[in-house]
Amino acid sequence: MPEGQGQGTAPGPVMLITGASSGIGAAVATRFAAVPGWRLLLHGRDAERLDQVAARTGGTALRADLADPASAGRIAADAIGTAGRVDVLVAAAGVGWAGPFTAIPPSAIDEVLAVDLASVVHLVRQILPQMVERGRGRIVLLGSIAGAVGVGDEAVYSAAKAALGTFADSLAYELRGTGVTISLVLPGIVDTPFFERRGTPPRRTGLKLLTPEQVAEAVWRAVMLRHRAEIFLPQWLRLPARIHGAAPLVFRRLAERFG
Ligand SMILES: NC(=O)c1ccc[n+]([C@@H]2O[C@H](COP(=O)([O-])OP(=O)(O)OC[C@H]3O[C@@H](n4cnc5c(N)ncnc54)[C@H](OP(=O)(O)O)[C@@H]3O)[C@@H](O)[C@H]2O)c1
């Protein structure tokens, strides 16, 4: 999608990144800022960190709390008002909660479902029509391996990420022939403030920690080189996801035995 121009005010392609104030979203902003021509619209909540990323990458900061149902409409209006259009949407904002399901506070259930699922669906709803109208666009959603196989003590988070995967699959049918593509990136464990924020370290799985830059590189490839519907990181995680899909009981026994 390197050219990316359509009608609008920005000369180069316009990318809106949610969750750009930290971790993976910030790394995606840095990756695309390294290539001249991109107009970056950076969403986040924390003003100080968001402004730092904006200053470093030359992007424009758009602040909003995605737990607020009205935020998707506001972000879309601000983005299109600022740059005239959005050619690429990377939905990287997300929040976790880990612990026994019987202990999760109702407010945390609402937050995880609102930020990780509802806000993404609403934002895509707001951004997609102008992409379809121009006959080009890329949407990249941040899923998780947790959504592909389910993870104990992360039932709500896993459910939200699984729903995001089904949303992307379903929407892909509607997008066929429109010039707009949708991809889902499913990382394992990434070394970001995500775990500190949720208050519990990552589960000990033997998975090698990814860097946010590795995830940003995968997003770069999805946008620039070749559309892929699903991108597992590391790539071998596709195998357990496939086993889970084809033989869930076998998967569960293996997971219980080997963690
Ligand atoms: N880290 C991992 O191991 C891992 C693995 C698989 C998938 N993921 C997914 O990757 C995505 C990025 O996570 P990360 O690791 O980069 O985490 P992170 O460093 O904690 O960043 C999360 C981002 O989401 C934003 N955010 C959270 N709650 C928000 C809210 N209510 N309103 C607006 N923005 C909000 C944060 O904004 P502020 O900082 O401004 O509050 C921040 O920019 C998430 O969707 C996550 O589920 C992460």
The ligand as an SDF file (V2000), in Angstrom:
LIG
                    3D

 48 52  0  0  0  0  0  0  0  0999 V2000
    2.1670   -7.4850   25.2790 N   0  0  0  0  0  0  0  0  0  0  0  0
    1.7760   -8.6880   24.8900 C   0  0  0  0  0  0  0  0  0  0  0  0
    2.3180   -9.7380   25.3040 O   0  0  0  0  0  0  0  0  0  0  0  0
    0.6560   -8.8380   23.8980 C   0  0  0  0  0  0  0  0  0  0  0  0
    0.4570  -10.1180   23.3380 C   0  0  0  0  0  0  0  0  0  0  0  0
   -0.5750  -10.2850   22.4170 C   0  0  0  0  0  0  0  0  0  0  0  0
   -1.3720   -9.2180   22.0640 C   0  0  0  0  0  0  0  0  0  0  0  0
   -1.1560   -7.9880   22.6310 N   0  0  0  0  0  0  0  0  0  0  0  0
   -2.0430   -6.9010   22.2280 C   0  0  0  0  0  0  0  0  0  0  0  0
   -1.2670   -5.8840   21.6170 O   0  0  0  0  0  0  0  0  0  0  0  0
   -1.9050   -4.6230   21.8020 C   0  0  0  0  0  0  0  0  0  0  0  0
   -0.8990   -3.6210   22.3390 C   0  0  0  0  0  0  0  0  0  0  0  0
   -0.4870   -4.0310   23.6330 O   0  0  0  0  0  0  0  0  0  0  0  0
    0.9050   -3.6040   24.2530 P   0  0  0  0  0  0  0  0  0  0  0  0
    1.6100   -4.8470   24.6420 O   0  0  0  0  0  0  0  0  0  0  0  0
    1.5740   -2.6340   23.3720 O   0  0  0  0  0  0  0  0  0  0  0  0
    0.3980   -2.9140   25.6070 O   0  0  0  0  0  0  0  0  0  0  0  0
    0.7280   -1.5140   26.2770 P   0  0  0  0  0  0  0  0  0  0  0  0
    2.1630   -1.1860   26.1530 O   0  0  0  0  0  0  0  0  0  0  0  0
    0.1190   -1.5950   27.6290 O   0  0  0  0  0  0  0  0  0  0  0  0
   -0.1010   -0.4660   25.3740 O   0  0  0  0  0  0  0  0  0  0  0  0
   -1.4840   -0.4600   25.3940 C   0  0  0  0  0  0  0  0  0  0  0  0
   -1.9890    0.7470   24.6430 C   0  0  0  0  0  0  0  0  0  0  0  0
   -3.4160    0.7330   24.6810 O   0  0  0  0  0  0  0  0  0  0  0  0
   -3.8800    1.9910   25.1500 C   0  0  0  0  0  0  0  0  0  0  0  0
   -5.0800    1.8560   25.9550 N   0  0  0  0  0  0  0  0  0  0  0  0
   -5.3280    0.9770   26.9430 C   0  0  0  0  0  0  0  0  0  0  0  0
   -6.5220    1.2410   27.4980 N   0  0  0  0  0  0  0  0  0  0  0  0
   -7.0300    2.3190   26.8240 C   0  0  0  0  0  0  0  0  0  0  0  0
   -8.2230    3.0700   26.9250 C   0  0  0  0  0  0  0  0  0  0  0  0
   -9.1800    2.8110   27.8380 N   0  0  0  0  0  0  0  0  0  0  0  0
   -8.4000    4.1110   26.0870 N   0  0  0  0  0  0  0  0  0  0  0  0
   -7.4590    4.4270   25.1740 C   0  0  0  0  0  0  0  0  0  0  0  0
   -6.2940    3.7580   25.0390 N   0  0  0  0  0  0  0  0  0  0  0  0
   -6.0970    2.7120   25.8520 C   0  0  0  0  0  0  0  0  0  0  0  0
   -2.7640    2.5340   26.0030 C   0  0  0  0  0  0  0  0  0  0  0  0
   -2.9140    3.9420   26.0590 O   0  0  0  0  0  0  0  0  0  0  0  0
   -2.3020    4.8130   27.3000 P   0  0  0  0  0  0  0  0  0  0  0  0
   -0.9240    4.2980   27.5370 O   0  0  0  0  0  0  0  0  0  0  0  0
   -2.2780    6.1910   26.7440 O   0  0  0  0  0  0  0  0  0  0  0  0
   -3.1900    4.6060   28.4440 O   0  0  0  0  0  0  0  0  0  0  0  0
   -1.5380    2.0620   25.2410 C   0  0  0  0  0  0  0  0  0  0  0  0
   -1.2340    2.9670   24.2070 O   0  0  0  0  0  0  0  0  0  0  0  0
   -3.0930   -4.8650   22.7450 C   0  0  0  0  0  0  0  0  0  0  0  0
   -4.2600   -4.9860   21.9700 O   0  0  0  0  0  0  0  0  0  0  0  0
   -2.7520   -6.2030   23.3750 C   0  0  0  0  0  0  0  0  0  0  0  0
   -3.9210   -6.8920   23.7620 O   0  0  0  0  0  0  0  0  0  0  0  0
   -0.1560   -7.7760   23.5260 C   0  0  0  0  0  0  0  0  0  0  0  0
  1  2  1  0
  2  3  2  0
  2  4  1  0
  4  5  1  0
  4 48  2  0
  5  6  2  0
  6  7  1  0
  7  8  2  0
  8  9  1  0
  8 48  1  0
  9 10  1  0
  9 46  1  0
 10 11  1  0
 11 12  1  0
 11 44  1  0
 12 13  1  0
 13 14  1  0
 14 15  2  0
 14 16  1  0
 14 17  1  0
 17 18  1  0
 18 19  2  0
 18 20  1  0
 18 21  1  0
 21 22  1  0
 22 23  1  0
 23 24  1  0
 23 42  1  0
 24 25  1  0
 25 26  1  0
 25 36  1  0
 26 27  1  0
 26 35  1  0
 27 28  2  0
 28 29  1  0
 29 30  1  0
 29 35  2  0
 30 31  1  0
 30 32  2  0
 32 33  1  0
 33 34  2  0
 34 35  1  0
 36 37  1  0
 36 42  1  0
 37 38  1  0
 38 39  2  0
 38 40  1  0
 38 41  1  0
 42 43  1  0
 44 45  1  0
 44 46  1  0
 46 47  1  0
M  CHG  2   8   1  16  -1
M  END
$$$$
